[in-house]
């Protein structure tokens, strides 16, 4: 599966995967993606020689919520990237899986049997060897609704496991999955012996380059080098600290004074200025795009009428938000797919271009709407700034909005539980993966159960049709994604604003910083110099 029209088709990829796996596996090192040193604007000297030891300190806006460890929310991606590994991993710029804990794989012609050959040199942080039984346990656990994992419905399609060979797992699927490798890229390999303590945050045990050492709630998470990591002499760092600094200005000050090396909540405007300062730069998470949107609870009587949602869509000044809030680090959209997605379609991204006259004409046909609550997450200044512009945009057409700020934990709970009373502003992930993943997995988009309480049999049918294709990038898939886009534009329970590229402030002492397509922190090759 490939997002590039000129890339490998599924059959050619599966034939050649064993060769690619052997080449990478034999080298002993698998980069998560292309080097972040080359990706990050303003990073340190690309030719710096690795230095062993030291503690990398990362300022993060929110603490880990242990019960959300299998979701892609808050600080979870940083923790997962340090402690855990998955079976395969995508590079930044393609939907072509690369080996990680699986060395090679084959998929049967009907798409219902997947055979995975596994590494035989991997141990959990407890010292226990990794085997095929851990693959089964991890996928079954990920599918358990109690963890609220976004791809749980995809994991549940795996109905059978042959683990008779400790170094080979054979999966049986109920139906083909166009997003099969999204699942294998996403599910972290979990330790069955400590799973009861994972949800409480008392133990976080994986196979990754760093071992969980300590958590001080609302203050700090500490990770130490895994001395038994499968890659010889890696990682370089001795220790990683995630320091909770909720205020963006406090993060900036901590970075400038050397208290931290990386900061995840600095505003785009401050990052723009930081990149011009000697000794500092920015990391731009290429390939891990986020999409900003306005959500609508269609169970709210006023928002139940799609015409009101259409008026809101026409009123949004997407270009202003991209320019002023994201400082140009993104682009406007009407449908969720980024430009490197096989679902991206320029013609469908102009349907709700800003048109105040059209918005007012629609509203003239409706009763005057009541004041609508607009909820946003206080963890990032970006959310507040966007909510304020949305409020001003809607005031221009006569819709009154009341801003409702809530803390991160409350916001995530409301998102997962569909508890927003009216409108909300936030960003979503998953559109950078195989498009079917978004509409069967992400909390805002899930066709069967979503945060908007939107129900439509045609949307469910379109989502399932895209999901159950054996090939996620061919002509049939593209047609299925166009049908999905049309359902999203017609239903309009989510009103897209645009892509934003998440960024972090970084000291130029940091080298080799990397990430996955979910922004999971990968520090296997990172060092301080």
Secondary structure, 3 states (H helix, E strand, C coil): CCCCCCCCCHHHHHHHHHHHHHHHHHHCCCCCCCCHHHHCCCCCCCCCCCCCCCEEEEEECCCCCHHHCCCCCCCHHHHHHHHCCCCEEECCCCCCEEECCEEEEEECCCCCEEEEEECCCCECCCCCECCHHHHHHHHHHHHCHHHCCCCHHHHCCEEEEEEEECCEEEEEECCCCCCHHHHHHHCCCCCHHHHHHHCCCCCCCCCCCEEEEEEECCCEEEEEECCCCCCCCCCCCCEEEEEECCCHHHHHHHHHCCCCCEECCCCHHHHHHHCCCCCEEEEECCCCCEEEEEEECCCCCCCCCHHHHHHHHHHCCHHHHHHHHCCCCEEECCCCCCCCCCCCCHHHHCCCCCCHHHHHHHHCCCCCCCCEEEEEECCCHHHHHHHHHHHHHHHCCCCCEEEEEECHHHHHHHHHHCCCCCEEEEEECCCCCCHHHHHHHCCCCCCCCCCCCCCCHHHHHHHHHHHCCCCCCCHHHHHHHHHHHHHHHHHCCEEEEEEECCEEEEECCEECCEECCCCCEECCCCEEC
